[in-house]
C-alpha cells in the first residue's frame, strides 16, 4: 500500500503501487484509444492496424497492472478483490481480442462496455489510498 516517511509522517506510494497506478492509467487511455479507432472503422473500414496495435497495448498495460496487483495482495498490502479485479480486466482484454472480428461485433461491442466499466472501477480504486487487507 503506502509507506510512512520518517521525517514528515506522510505516506508515499511504494514502487509497486506506482506501477499499478501507471499501468491502470495507461490501460484507461488505451481503452479510450480503442474507442476512437473503433469509431473510425465504420462505415469505410478505417485503421484496423491501429485498433489491433491498441489491443496489444491494452494486453500489456492491463497485464502489468494485474501482476502488480497480485504482488501487492501477496505482500499483504492490498485486498484480494483488487487483484481479482485487475486480473478480470486483463482477461477481458484477451476475450475482447478473441471476439474482435466483424462477424462477432454483437459480442465485441457490449464486451467493450463491460471492459470499460471494469477499467474505470480499477482506475478509481488504484488512484485512492489502497485499503489494508
Backbone as a chain_set.jsonl record, in Angstrom:
{"seq": "XXXXXXXXXXXXXXXXXXXXXXXXXXXXXXXXXXXXXXXXXXXXXXXXXXXXXXXXXXXXXXXXXXXXXXXXXXXXXXXXXXXXXXXXXXXXXXXXXXXXXXXXXXXXXXXXXXXXXXXXXXXXXXXXXXXXX", "coords": {"N": [[0.841, -1.165, 0.0], [1.123, 1.837, 1.092], [3.994, 3.625, 2.339], [5.247, 4.994, 5.357], [6.926, 8.056, 5.713], [9.761, 8.863, 7.591], [10.527, 11.473, 8.397], [8.44, 13.325, 7.826], [6.028, 12.114, 8.42], [4.098, 11.653, 6.573], [2.556, 9.736, 3.924], [3.837, 7.809, 1.222], [3.477, 6.451, -2.036], [4.474, 3.089, -2.689], [6.878, 1.541, -4.92], [5.645, -0.578, -6.292], [2.946, 0.017, -6.016], [2.888, 2.39, -7.456], [3.564, 1.417, -10.008], [1.269, -0.119, -10.506], [-0.656, 1.943, -10.523], [0.222, 3.573, -12.706], [0.14, 1.7, -14.813], [-2.595, 1.177, -14.833], [-3.697, 3.681, -15.471], [-2.604, 3.939, -18.036], [-3.905, 1.777, -19.21], [-6.551, 2.688, -19.135], [-6.319, 4.916, -20.843], [-5.662, 3.497, -23.114], [-8.053, 2.122, -23.604], [-9.666, 4.287, -24.266], [-8.349, 5.086, -26.62], [-8.942, 2.834, -28.143], [-11.701, 3.158, -28.468], [-11.754, 5.461, -30.069], [-10.378, 4.609, -32.407], [-12.02, 2.481, -33.127], [-14.361, 3.787, -33.766], [-13.606, 4.914, -36.139], [-13.468, 2.796, -37.825], [-15.835, 2.23, -39.094], [-18.051, 3.656, -41.469], [-16.346, 2.875, -43.524], [-14.118, 1.197, -43.199], [-11.512, 1.968, -42.101], [-8.753, 2.365, -39.682], [-7.636, -0.483, -39.131], [-5.226, -1.668, -38.371], [-4.202, 0.083, -36.458], [-6.139, -0.183, -34.478], [-5.79, -2.859, -33.8], [-3.14, -2.751, -32.861], [-3.561, -1.123, -30.669], [-5.074, -2.869, -29.125], [-3.159, -4.774, -28.482], [-1.442, -3.192, -26.918], [-3.202, -2.709, -24.805], [-3.363, -5.295, -23.691], [-0.748, -5.57, -22.719], [-0.462, -3.369, -20.874], [-2.629, -3.807, -19.091], [-1.973, -6.343, -18.241], [0.473, -5.912, -16.888], [-0.517, -4.313, -14.852], [-2.211, -6.173, -13.583], [-0.334, -8.046, -12.664], [1.096, -6.417, -10.847], [-0.937, -5.859, -8.994], [-1.409, -8.415, -8.006], [1.064, -8.924, -6.799], [1.001, -6.972, -4.763], [-1.169, -7.916, -3.279], [-0.185, -10.456, -2.512], [1.906, -9.641, -0.901], [0.51, -8.765, 1.203], [-0.447, -6.216, 1.215], [-2.609, -5.246, -0.081], [-6.073, -5.777, -0.758], [-7.587, -8.899, -1.698], [-9.61, -8.565, -3.529], [-8.844, -6.423, -5.158], [-6.752, -7.527, -6.655], [-8.19, -9.537, -7.965], [-10.008, -8.007, -9.488], [-8.193, -6.621, -11.164], [-7.062, -8.772, -12.575], [-9.355, -9.768, -13.837], [-9.942, -7.597, -15.525], [-7.671, -7.726, -17.196], [-8.075, -10.302, -18.353], [-10.447, -9.753, -19.654], [-9.562, -8.073, -21.68], [-8.25, -9.902, -23.26], [-10.368, -11.594, -23.976], [-11.883, -9.766, -25.44], [-10.223, -9.343, -27.644], [-10.361, -11.857, -28.751], [-12.933, -11.976, -29.731], [-13.058, -10.01, -31.649], [-13.629, -9.706, -34.341], [-15.357, -8.682, -37.386], [-17.661, -10.182, -37.748], [-18.451, -10.836, -35.215], [-19.271, -8.651, -33.79], [-21.56, -8.217, -32.352], [-21.041, -9.319, -29.908], [-18.599, -8.214, -29.253], [-18.917, -5.395, -29.022], [-20.752, -4.955, -26.758], [-19.058, -6.203, -24.939], [-16.939, -4.436, -24.882], [-18.089, -2.366, -23.458], [-18.41, -3.542, -20.944], [-15.718, -4.068, -20.339], [-14.792, -1.421, -20.237], [-16.214, -0.446, -18.001], [-15.036, -2.043, -16.013], [-12.367, -1.163, -16.152], [-12.624, 1.534, -15.432], [-13.582, 1.226, -12.819], [-11.38, -0.065, -11.668], [-9.46, 1.956, -12.05], [-10.453, 4.085, -10.454], [-10.236, 2.817, -8.0], [-7.435, 2.338, -7.694], [-6.31, 4.86, -7.711], [-6.948, 6.024, -5.365], [-6.041, 5.965, -1.863], [-4.97, 2.708, -1.064], [-6.97, 0.345, 0.596], [-6.137, -1.404, 3.579], [-5.652, -4.955, 3.853]], "CA": [[0.0, 0.0, 0.0], [1.986, 3.004, 1.175], [4.924, 3.554, 3.447], [5.366, 6.271, 6.053], [8.256, 8.638, 5.718], [10.122, 9.146, 8.972], [10.658, 12.886, 8.704], [7.22, 14.115, 7.756], [4.857, 11.383, 8.878], [3.165, 11.461, 5.465], [2.738, 8.46, 3.253], [4.184, 7.868, -0.197], [3.247, 5.145, -2.651], [5.631, 2.251, -2.977], [7.12, 1.359, -6.356], [4.647, -1.496, -6.865], [1.694, 0.777, -6.11], [3.058, 3.33, -8.572], [3.464, 0.623, -11.243], [-0.152, -0.428, -10.663], [-1.356, 3.169, -10.903], [0.61, 3.968, -14.063], [-0.392, 0.698, -15.742], [-4.047, 1.339, -14.917], [-3.944, 4.904, -16.248], [-2.315, 3.609, -19.439], [-4.992, 0.903, -19.659], [-7.715, 3.554, -19.383], [-6.032, 5.663, -22.067], [-5.743, 2.52, -24.195], [-9.472, 1.897, -23.904], [-10.105, 5.485, -24.991], [-7.776, 4.951, -27.962], [-9.712, 1.799, -28.84], [-12.983, 3.738, -28.866], [-11.514, 6.376, -31.188], [-10.067, 3.858, -33.623], [-13.197, 1.682, -33.499], [-15.291, 4.7, -34.424], [-13.123, 5.19, -37.494], [-13.541, 1.577, -38.63], [-17.101, 2.161, -39.811], [-18.531, 2.613, -42.357], [-15.453, 2.629, -44.656], [-13.012, 0.278, -42.933], [-10.675, 2.629, -41.108], [-7.406, 1.919, -39.309], [-7.669, -1.745, -38.39], [-3.9, -1.933, -37.783], [-4.117, 0.883, -35.228], [-7.025, -0.799, -33.49], [-5.113, -4.093, -33.376], [-1.991, -2.35, -32.039], [-4.127, -0.651, -29.402], [-5.456, -4.055, -28.351], [-1.921, -5.341, -27.951], [-1.023, -2.319, -25.814], [-4.112, -2.98, -23.684], [-2.934, -6.543, -23.06], [0.497, -5.323, -21.984], [-0.697, -2.487, -19.728], [-3.505, -4.444, -18.097], [-1.219, -7.472, -17.681], [1.403, -5.363, -15.895], [-1.347, -3.914, -13.714], [-2.661, -7.379, -12.88], [0.822, -8.584, -11.931], [1.368, -5.535, -9.707], [-1.995, -6.064, -8.002], [-1.165, -9.718, -7.379], [2.214, -8.746, -5.905], [0.537, -6.234, -3.576], [-2.005, -8.825, -2.483], [0.684, -11.49, -1.926], [2.685, -8.992, 0.146], [-0.408, -8.385, 2.274], [-0.613, -4.767, 1.205], [-3.851, -4.923, -0.779], [-7.106, -6.81, -0.643], [-7.669, -9.843, -2.804], [-10.544, -8.02, -4.515], [-8.102, -5.602, -6.103], [-6.057, -8.441, -7.557], [-9.207, -10.196, -8.794], [-10.49, -7.025, -10.456], [-7.131, -6.373, -12.143], [-6.957, -9.963, -13.421], [-10.562, -9.804, -14.668], [-9.747, -6.604, -16.581], [-6.71, -8.301, -18.138], [-8.732, -11.383, -19.095], [-11.451, -9.143, -20.533], [-8.884, -7.597, -22.896], [-7.993, -11.098, -24.077], [-11.661, -12.004, -24.526], [-12.248, -8.786, -26.465], [-9.43, -9.628, -28.844], [-10.838, -13.118, -29.32], [-14.212, -11.752, -30.419], [-12.92, -8.699, -32.267], [-13.892, -9.691, -35.788], [-16.584, -8.001, -37.833], [-18.82, -11.07, -37.627], [-18.789, -11.033, -33.799], [-19.457, -7.336, -33.162], [-22.679, -8.3, -31.429], [-20.442, -9.656, -28.61], [-17.451, -7.338, -29.037], [-19.32, -4.057, -28.589], [-21.135, -4.991, -25.34], [-17.858, -6.545, -24.17], [-16.18, -3.192, -24.704], [-18.734, -1.61, -22.379], [-18.059, -4.234, -19.695], [-14.302, -3.79, -20.114], [-14.682, -0.017, -19.834], [-16.668, -0.341, -16.616], [-14.011, -2.64, -15.162], [-11.188, -0.298, -16.146], [-12.942, 2.715, -14.628], [-13.641, 0.766, -11.435], [-9.992, -0.277, -11.255], [-8.797, 3.254, -12.013], [-10.907, 4.784, -9.249], [-9.71, 2.087, -6.845], [-5.985, 2.447, -7.518], [-5.881, 6.239, -7.53], [-7.186, 6.365, -3.963], [-5.205, 5.121, -0.989], [-5.453, 1.328, -1.034], [-7.313, -0.117, 1.949], [-5.376, -2.56, 4.108], [-6.435, -6.199, 3.859]], "C": [[0.887, 1.229, 0.0], [2.955, 2.813, 2.313], [5.04, 4.936, 4.059], [6.797, 6.769, 5.921], [8.555, 9.116, 7.122], [10.072, 10.626, 9.293], [9.313, 13.6, 8.772], [5.989, 13.418, 8.292], [3.815, 11.193, 7.787], [3.427, 10.116, 4.816], [3.048, 8.692, 1.783], [3.959, 6.492, -0.79], [4.557, 4.376, -2.84], [5.767, 2.103, -4.485], [6.052, 0.469, -6.986], [3.3, -0.801, -7.0], [1.772, 1.732, -7.295], [2.972, 2.591, -9.915], [1.998, 0.294, -11.524], [-0.918, 0.809, -11.131], [-1.052, 3.571, -12.347], [0.039, 2.985, -15.086], [-1.904, 0.856, -15.907], [-4.422, 2.601, -15.679], [-3.694, 4.637, -17.732], [-3.374, 2.673, -20.023], [-6.225, 1.74, -19.992], [-7.513, 4.38, -20.654], [-6.088, 4.739, -23.288], [-7.175, 2.223, -24.589], [-10.028, 3.091, -24.677], [-9.599, 5.451, -26.436], [-8.569, 3.924, -28.776], [-11.066, 2.335, -29.296], [-12.813, 4.644, -30.075], [-11.254, 5.595, -32.474], [-11.24, 2.99, -34.065], [-14.212, 2.553, -34.223], [-14.888, 5.02, -35.851], [-13.207, 3.967, -38.406], [-14.798, 1.516, -39.489], [-17.458, 3.536, -40.338], [-17.512, 2.188, -43.414], [-14.284, 1.706, -44.35], [-12.033, 0.799, -41.912], [-9.379, 1.918, -40.754], [-7.395, 0.629, -38.477], [-6.336, -2.057, -37.721], [-3.73, -1.161, -36.483], [-4.965, 0.276, -34.12], [-6.396, -2.08, -32.939], [-3.907, -3.774, -32.496], [-2.454, -1.842, -30.68], [-4.551, -1.811, -28.511], [-4.236, -4.701, -27.728], [-1.413, -4.509, -26.772], [-1.909, -2.529, -24.588], [-3.722, -4.256, -22.952], [-1.708, -6.302, -22.189], [0.225, -4.501, -20.73], [-1.56, -3.15, -18.66], [-2.822, -5.661, -17.473], [-0.225, -7.01, -16.621], [0.633, -4.942, -14.648], [-1.817, -5.113, -12.899], [-1.518, -7.989, -12.071], [1.144, -7.735, -10.708], [0.324, -5.723, -8.609], [-1.817, -7.394, -7.279], [0.005, -9.621, -6.406], [1.781, -8.031, -4.628], [-0.307, -7.12, -2.676], [-1.141, -9.873, -1.781], [1.555, -10.918, -0.812], [1.804, -8.571, 1.33], [-0.669, -6.892, 2.329], [-1.844, -4.306, 0.438], [-4.814, -6.083, -0.61], [-7.12, -7.69, -1.884], [-8.594, -9.322, -3.904], [-9.869, -7.154, -5.56], [-7.39, -6.478, -7.124], [-7.057, -9.13, -8.495], [-9.712, -9.239, -9.873], [-9.444, -6.779, -11.542], [-6.974, -7.562, -13.091], [-8.175, -10.075, -14.344], [-10.452, -8.794, -15.813], [-8.774, -7.145, -17.635], [-7.362, -9.391, -18.987], [-9.801, -10.844, -20.046], [-10.803, -8.58, -21.798], [-8.592, -8.763, -23.837], [-9.29, -11.563, -24.752], [-12.109, -11.053, -25.633], [-11.49, -9.033, -27.763], [-9.937, -10.895, -29.537], [-12.13, -12.944, -30.114], [-14.206, -10.407, -31.148], [-13.185, -8.629, -33.745], [-15.204, -9.018, -36.128], [-17.826, -8.876, -37.685], [-19.229, -11.317, -36.18], [-18.952, -9.703, -33.064], [-20.602, -7.333, -32.163], [-22.216, -8.704, -30.022], [-19.359, -8.635, -28.261], [-17.859, -5.962, -28.488], [-19.838, -4.064, -27.146], [-19.944, -5.353, -24.433], [-16.99, -5.331, -23.915], [-16.775, -2.355, -23.584], [-18.404, -2.218, -21.006], [-16.596, -3.973, -19.345], [-14.109, -2.355, -19.627], [-15.114, 0.169, -18.381], [-15.621, -0.907, -15.655], [-12.774, -1.768, -15.047], [-11.445, 0.948, -15.298], [-12.986, 2.356, -13.149], [-12.224, 0.579, -10.889], [-9.253, 1.048, -11.119], [-9.173, 4.035, -10.756], [-10.315, 4.127, -8.003], [-8.227, 2.362, -6.636], [-5.504, 3.878, -7.34], [-6.217, 6.789, -6.145], [-6.243, 5.556, -3.105], [-5.816, 3.716, -0.885], [-5.789, 0.926, 0.387], [-6.471, -1.322, 2.335], [-6.259, -3.794, 4.078], [-6.941, -6.536, 5.259]], "O": [[1.366, 1.617, -1.066], [2.764, 1.94, 3.16], [4.942, 5.94, 3.354], [7.751, 5.996, 6.008], [7.697, 9.711, 7.774], [9.613, 11.0, 10.372], [9.078, 14.395, 9.682], [4.994, 14.077, 8.593], [2.752, 10.629, 8.046], [4.409, 9.443, 5.129], [2.576, 9.655, 1.18], [4.215, 5.48, -0.138], [5.604, 4.961, -3.116], [4.874, 2.494, -5.237], [5.604, 0.738, -8.1], [2.59, -1.004, -7.985], [0.811, 1.861, -8.053], [2.366, 3.1, -10.858], [1.542, 0.417, -12.661], [-1.741, 0.72, -12.042], [-1.963, 3.873, -13.118], [-0.489, 3.402, -16.117], [-2.429, 0.686, -17.008], [-5.375, 2.588, -16.457], [-4.478, 5.058, -18.583], [-3.702, 2.77, -21.206], [-6.869, 1.519, -21.018], [-8.439, 4.524, -21.452], [-6.512, 5.154, -24.366], [-7.482, 2.086, -25.773], [-10.779, 2.916, -25.637], [-10.347, 5.756, -27.364], [-8.83, 4.131, -29.961], [-11.528, 2.005, -30.388], [-13.623, 4.609, -31.0], [-11.846, 5.891, -33.512], [-11.432, 2.784, -35.263], [-14.848, 2.112, -35.179], [-15.734, 5.359, -36.678], [-13.037, 4.083, -39.619], [-14.82, 0.823, -40.506], [-17.168, 4.523, -39.661], [-17.769, 1.231, -44.144], [-13.492, 1.461, -45.26], [-11.751, 0.109, -40.932], [-8.96, 0.986, -41.441], [-7.17, 0.661, -37.267], [-6.304, -2.638, -36.636], [-3.179, -1.684, -35.514], [-4.549, 0.23, -32.962], [-6.47, -2.344, -31.739], [-3.676, -4.452, -31.494], [-1.813, -2.102, -29.661], [-4.407, -1.749, -27.291], [-4.275, -5.129, -26.575], [-1.003, -5.059, -25.75], [-1.418, -2.527, -23.459], [-3.747, -4.296, -21.722], [-1.641, -6.776, -21.055], [0.636, -4.89, -19.637], [-1.26, -3.065, -17.469], [-3.064, -5.977, -16.308], [-0.094, -7.643, -15.573], [1.076, -5.184, -13.525], [-1.82, -5.072, -11.669], [-1.712, -8.399, -10.926], [1.435, -8.276, -9.641], [0.663, -5.743, -7.426], [-2.05, -7.485, -6.073], [-0.054, -10.174, -5.308], [2.157, -8.441, -3.53], [-0.175, -7.079, -1.453], [-1.337, -10.149, -0.597], [1.906, -11.636, 0.125], [2.309, -8.078, 2.338], [-1.066, -6.363, 3.367], [-2.091, -3.105, 0.322], [-4.413, -7.218, -0.353], [-6.718, -7.273, -2.97], [-8.38, -9.61, -5.082], [-10.275, -7.15, -6.722], [-7.425, -6.198, -8.322], [-6.788, -9.282, -9.687], [-9.829, -9.62, -11.037], [-9.785, -6.736, -12.724], [-6.772, -7.37, -14.29], [-8.033, -10.441, -15.511], [-10.827, -9.099, -16.946], [-9.032, -7.031, -18.834], [-7.212, -9.397, -20.209], [-10.032, -11.411, -21.114], [-11.411, -8.602, -22.869], [-8.679, -8.625, -25.057], [-9.305, -11.883, -25.94], [-12.654, -11.489, -26.647], [-12.058, -8.94, -28.851], [-9.937, -10.983, -30.765], [-12.385, -13.687, -31.062], [-15.241, -9.746, -31.247], [-12.982, -7.579, -34.354], [-16.055, -8.811, -35.263], [-18.929, -8.358, -37.513], [-20.256, -11.95, -35.937], [-18.786, -9.643, -31.846], [-20.611, -6.532, -31.229], [-22.927, -8.456, -29.048], [-19.224, -8.239, -27.103], [-17.206, -5.434, -27.588], [-19.391, -3.231, -26.358], [-19.841, -4.869, -23.306], [-16.377, -5.209, -22.855], [-16.042, -1.703, -22.84], [-18.153, -1.499, -20.039], [-16.271, -3.689, -18.192], [-13.338, -2.114, -18.698], [-14.447, 0.867, -17.618], [-15.351, -0.318, -14.608], [-12.197, -1.644, -13.967], [-10.578, 1.369, -14.533], [-12.479, 3.106, -12.314], [-11.915, 1.016, -9.781], [-8.498, 1.238, -10.166], [-8.305, 4.582, -10.076], [-9.936, 4.818, -7.058], [-7.802, 2.598, -5.505], [-4.391, 4.092, -6.861], [-5.81, 7.898, -5.8], [-5.694, 4.556, -3.567], [-7.014, 3.561, -0.65], [-4.986, 1.138, 1.295], [-6.141, -2.157, 1.493], [-7.473, -3.699, 4.257], [-7.616, -7.548, 5.444]]}, "num_chains": 1, "name": "protein.A"}
